[in-house]
Amino acid sequence: MTPIEWVALIIAVVSAVVSYVNRPKPVKPKPAILEDFEFPTPDEGTPQCVVFGTCWIKDWMVLWFGNLETSAIKTKSGK
């Protein structure tokens, strides 16, 4: 290799190392909490309809929501 090719190779390696060191660090998002969600809930004394099965209604409200838990995903890699 000629001296110019060695200089170009060294510049490429140094440039790759500098760009790797100075890359932006990803920010981990914070987990969602219950206050992050907005559910339309009825006021006290509002009549509520009871629907059995699947159908479309014009006025809907969330009467109950739950089971808002998280669990770690555990997978085995390899065989």
C-alpha positions in Angstrom: 0.0 0.0 0.0 1.2 3.5 -0.7 1.6 6.1 2.1 -1.5 7.9 0.8 -3.7 4.8 1.2 -2.4 4.3 4.8 -3.3 7.9 5.6 -6.8 7.4 4.2 -7.2 4.2 6.1 -6.1 5.8 9.4 -8.4 8.8 8.8 -11.3 6.4 8.2 -10.7 4.4 11.3 -10.3 7.6 13.5 -13.4 9.1 12.0 -15.4 5.9 12.7 -14.2 5.8 16.4 -15.0 9.5 16.9 -18.5 9.1 15.4 -19.1 6.0 17.6 -18.0 7.8 20.8 -20.0 11.0 20.0 -23.3 9.3 18.9 -26.4 10.5 20.8 -27.4 8.2 23.7 -31.0 7.0 23.5 -33.3 8.1 26.3 -35.3 5.4 27.9 -39.0 6.3 28.0 -40.7 6.3 31.4 -43.5 3.7 31.8 -47.1 4.9 31.5 -49.0 5.5 34.6 -52.8 5.5 35.1 -53.0 9.3 35.1 -51.7 9.3 31.5 -55.0 7.9 30.2 -58.2 9.8 29.9 -61.4 7.6 30.0 -64.8 9.1 29.7 -66.5 8.2 33.0 -70.1 8.8 34.0 -71.2 11.2 36.7 -73.0 9.9 39.7 -76.7 9.4 39.0 -76.2 9.1 35.2 -78.3 6.2 33.8 -76.2 3.5 32.2 -77.4 1.1 29.5 -76.5 -2.5 29.7 -75.5 -4.2 26.4 -75.2 -7.9 26.0 -73.2 -8.9 22.9 -71.7 -6.6 20.3 -73.5 -3.6 19.0 -72.9 0.1 18.2 -74.4 2.7 20.5 -74.1 6.5 20.2 -73.5 7.4 23.8 -70.8 5.3 25.5 -69.0 5.6 28.8 -66.3 3.6 30.5 -67.8 2.1 33.6 -64.8 0.0 34.6 -61.2 -0.5 33.5 -58.6 -2.6 35.1 -55.8 -5.1 34.9 -53.3 -2.3 33.9 -50.3 -4.2 35.0 -47.0 -4.8 33.3 -44.9 -7.9 33.3 -41.4 -8.6 32.0 -41.1 -10.4 28.7 -39.0 -13.5 29.2 -37.7 -15.3 26.2 -35.1 -18.0 25.7 -32.7 -17.4 22.9 -30.8 -20.2 21.2 -31.4 -23.9 21.3 
